[in-house]
Amino acid sequence: MSILIVETLRSAFRGELIQPTDTGYEAARKVYNGMIDKHPHLIARCVDVADVIAAVNFGRVNNLLTAIRGGGHNGAGLGTCHEGLVIDLSRMKGIRVDPEAKTVRVEAGCVWGDVDHATHPFGLAVPCGFIASTGVAGLTLGGGIGYLTRQFGLTIDNLLSVDMVLANGTFVTAHSHQNSDLFWAIRGGGGNFGVVTSFEFRLRPVMMVHFGPTFWELSEAEMVLKAYRDFIAKAPDYVNGFFAFLVVPPAPMFPEHLHMKTLCAIVWCCTGLAEDVEAATRPMRSVGHPVLDHVALAPLPAANSTFDPLFVPGLQWYWRADNFVDLTDEAIALHVKHGSQLPSMLSTMHLYPIDGAAQRVGRNDTAYSFREANFAEVIVGVDPDPANAGKITDWCKNYYDALHPYAAGGAYVNFMMEEGQERVQATYRDNYPRLAEIKKKYDPHNFFRVNQNIQPAI
Ligand SMILES: Cc1cc2nc3c(=O)[nH]c(=O)nc-3n(C[C@H](O)[C@H](O)[C@H](O)COP(=O)(O)OP(=O)(O)OC[C@H]3O[C@@H](n4cnc5c(N)ncnc54)[C@H](O)[C@@H]3O)c2cc1C
């Protein structure tokens, strides 16, 4: 991109404009997934809404492929692009908690660890995900599944309003009474409709949680998974625990004899009184012969960031996902077969419960559609070594292919790779035509297309 063109943006821009020849470009172009290796022409690192408006106008006027980067965590690498413009929000980190109203306003460059840090001293929290370094923006716009989903719904079910810059450069606020079509669409529709510059969330009264894993040998995995399926369906909303196949890392917190063993597990994160949690979870924690069972009181931010030291930026990631209404015995047998063959220490399969409060919202009430699904499955191949990229990808695809016939038809958009239009439509189902109409209204030329793309209605 010529220096002359970039200079036209600089006069209206207070943040950093980073080009391939600049020191810092290599670090700035990297995203979380080490498999993604894209070279944008320009990274516009915004510091405020005015910068975002300038960057959107610049991208549109110069007809640049334009990506939006929040936390940079997207598995498919949709927070960056090749030979285009990246609108990078990572410096927009403002957060304001209103403890009276129990709301928080969060700028779009925050990660969930930033939000936890700001809200925890007030004894309040936003239901978010399982890793603190994930971006608020991308996670929220796709839906948001986490430890508090069964009790308080998806992250979008706790979203009150957003500020946005549209494709034509105008700034709007969207909530249930203002630009309500847009507010409906962004709750699950991803970055298709504009750049969200800040989010306002309702806060929930959660400070401490009962957190920790129960581990079982693989020989008991089939029995445990069947018991888990039946247990979680009847468990009270304050009980949350996701099922996993995992390799125990060689960390001092785990007994040495379990290090590097492939096991199955439930990772618990429950709110409420200790005696209630104990009574509610004990039947599941007593199934078979657990090799470790350690649930203890922990601050929610500690639970939310427990896996962060393990899953550091720059690893090779390949993942596939599906939603499930039922977990049949046949599907469980296939889970055990493939889950027992994790190809690396960091590879894993998680089955997140998405029932409870998340199901008390209608499938057409938000763009996120799969309200009747009980589980979100994500099969994750992870390894630091690029030489193992093929191995983790093949394992992941084989596992996914085996389970897909038992799935509900679509996936959680935030757990998808770039899998094509058919898959995007299968995910939004009967919400897709409405999303396409709203896309036509707010982004008729599909300027925002580096995403799980919703195409403007014709
Ligand atoms: C280690 C790891 C753990 C995860 N854990 C969870 C979890 O527990 N729960 C869960 O629900 N998901 C989880 N995810 C998935 C996560 O929600 C998605 O990867 C999400 O896209 C990340 O958001 P981001 O802002 O970090 O991503 P980015 O790569 O920055 O952006 C992703 C997408 O969001 C859009 N976008 C980003 N910012 C904006 C904005 N301000 N305005 C408009 N569009 C924007 C972009 O168009 C892009 O397509 C996890 C991902 C990883 C890698």
The ligand as an SDF file (V2000), in Angstrom:
LIG
                    3D

 53 58  0  0  0  0  0  0  0  0999 V2000
   -8.1860  -20.8950   23.8020 C   0  0  0  0  0  0  0  0  0  0  0  0
   -9.5780  -20.5400   23.3990 C   0  0  0  0  0  0  0  0  0  0  0  0
  -10.5880  -20.6790   24.3130 C   0  0  0  0  0  0  0  0  0  0  0  0
  -11.8920  -20.3500   23.9800 C   0  0  0  0  0  0  0  0  0  0  0  0
  -12.8590  -20.5090   24.9100 N   0  0  0  0  0  0  0  0  0  0  0  0
  -14.1200  -20.1550   24.6160 C   0  0  0  0  0  0  0  0  0  0  0  0
  -15.1440  -20.2520   25.5840 C   0  0  0  0  0  0  0  0  0  0  0  0
  -14.9000  -20.6580   26.6960 O   0  0  0  0  0  0  0  0  0  0  0  0
  -16.3830  -19.8840   25.2540 N   0  0  0  0  0  0  0  0  0  0  0  0
  -16.6930  -19.4050   24.0300 C   0  0  0  0  0  0  0  0  0  0  0  0
  -17.8540  -19.0660   23.8040 O   0  0  0  0  0  0  0  0  0  0  0  0
  -15.7440  -19.3050   23.0830 N   0  0  0  0  0  0  0  0  0  0  0  0
  -14.4800  -19.6740   23.3530 C   0  0  0  0  0  0  0  0  0  0  0  0
  -13.5160  -19.5910   22.3940 N   0  0  0  0  0  0  0  0  0  0  0  0
  -13.8950  -19.1920   21.0550 C   0  0  0  0  0  0  0  0  0  0  0  0
  -13.9270  -17.6960   20.9330 C   0  0  0  0  0  0  0  0  0  0  0  0
  -15.1840  -17.2440   21.3600 O   0  0  0  0  0  0  0  0  0  0  0  0
  -13.7210  -17.2870   19.4880 C   0  0  0  0  0  0  0  0  0  0  0  0
  -12.4520  -17.7320   19.0760 O   0  0  0  0  0  0  0  0  0  0  0  0
  -13.8590  -15.7840   19.3130 C   0  0  0  0  0  0  0  0  0  0  0  0
  -13.9060  -15.5230   17.9260 O   0  0  0  0  0  0  0  0  0  0  0  0
  -12.7180  -15.0400   19.9330 C   0  0  0  0  0  0  0  0  0  0  0  0
  -12.9550  -13.6760   19.9700 O   0  0  0  0  0  0  0  0  0  0  0  0
  -11.7500  -12.6510   19.8130 P   0  0  0  0  0  0  0  0  0  0  0  0
  -12.2830  -11.2770   19.9440 O   0  0  0  0  0  0  0  0  0  0  0  0
  -10.6480  -13.0510   20.6960 O   0  0  0  0  0  0  0  0  0  0  0  0
  -11.3320  -12.9960   18.3210 O   0  0  0  0  0  0  0  0  0  0  0  0
  -10.8270  -12.2000   17.0400 P   0  0  0  0  0  0  0  0  0  0  0  0
   -9.9760  -13.1910   16.3250 O   0  0  0  0  0  0  0  0  0  0  0  0
  -10.2390  -10.8980   17.3840 O   0  0  0  0  0  0  0  0  0  0  0  0
  -12.1660  -11.9520   16.2500 O   0  0  0  0  0  0  0  0  0  0  0  0
  -12.9880  -13.0170   15.9030 C   0  0  0  0  0  0  0  0  0  0  0  0
  -14.1630  -12.5930   15.0470 C   0  0  0  0  0  0  0  0  0  0  0  0
  -14.9520  -11.6600   15.7590 O   0  0  0  0  0  0  0  0  0  0  0  0
  -15.1790  -10.4920   15.0100 C   0  0  0  0  0  0  0  0  0  0  0  0
  -14.9010   -9.3290   15.8420 N   0  0  0  0  0  0  0  0  0  0  0  0
  -13.8920   -9.1970   16.7390 C   0  0  0  0  0  0  0  0  0  0  0  0
  -14.0040   -8.0110   17.3460 N   0  0  0  0  0  0  0  0  0  0  0  0
  -15.0870   -7.3920   16.8270 C   0  0  0  0  0  0  0  0  0  0  0  0
  -15.7240   -6.1540   17.0500 C   0  0  0  0  0  0  0  0  0  0  0  0
  -15.2700   -5.3110   17.9650 N   0  0  0  0  0  0  0  0  0  0  0  0
  -16.8080   -5.8300   16.3180 N   0  0  0  0  0  0  0  0  0  0  0  0
  -17.2970   -6.6920   15.4070 C   0  0  0  0  0  0  0  0  0  0  0  0
  -16.7430   -7.8830   15.1510 N   0  0  0  0  0  0  0  0  0  0  0  0
  -15.6490   -8.2290   15.8600 C   0  0  0  0  0  0  0  0  0  0  0  0
  -14.2530  -10.5190   13.8390 C   0  0  0  0  0  0  0  0  0  0  0  0
  -14.9730  -10.1750   12.6660 O   0  0  0  0  0  0  0  0  0  0  0  0
  -13.7770  -11.9340   13.7420 C   0  0  0  0  0  0  0  0  0  0  0  0
  -14.5100  -12.5730   12.7100 O   0  0  0  0  0  0  0  0  0  0  0  0
  -12.1970  -19.8660   22.6970 C   0  0  0  0  0  0  0  0  0  0  0  0
  -11.1640  -19.7270   21.7800 C   0  0  0  0  0  0  0  0  0  0  0  0
   -9.8770  -20.0730   22.1120 C   0  0  0  0  0  0  0  0  0  0  0  0
   -8.8010  -19.9730   21.0870 C   0  0  0  0  0  0  0  0  0  0  0  0
  1  2  1  0
  2  3  1  0
  2 52  2  0
  3  4  2  0
  4  5  1  0
  4 50  1  0
  5  6  2  0
  6  7  1  0
  6 13  1  0
  7  8  2  0
  7  9  1  0
  9 10  1  0
 10 11  2  0
 10 12  1  0
 12 13  2  0
 13 14  1  0
 14 15  1  0
 14 50  1  0
 15 16  1  0
 16 17  1  0
 16 18  1  0
 18 19  1  0
 18 20  1  0
 20 21  1  0
 20 22  1  0
 22 23  1  0
 23 24  1  0
 24 25  2  0
 24 26  1  0
 24 27  1  0
 27 28  1  0
 28 29  2  0
 28 30  1  0
 28 31  1  0
 31 32  1  0
 32 33  1  0
 33 34  1  0
 33 48  1  0
 34 35  1  0
 35 36  1  0
 35 46  1  0
 36 37  1  0
 36 45  1  0
 37 38  2  0
 38 39  1  0
 39 40  1  0
 39 45  2  0
 40 41  1  0
 40 42  2  0
 42 43  1  0
 43 44  2  0
 44 45  1  0
 46 47  1  0
 46 48  1  0
 48 49  1  0
 50 51  2  0
 51 52  1  0
 52 53  1  0
M  END
$$$$
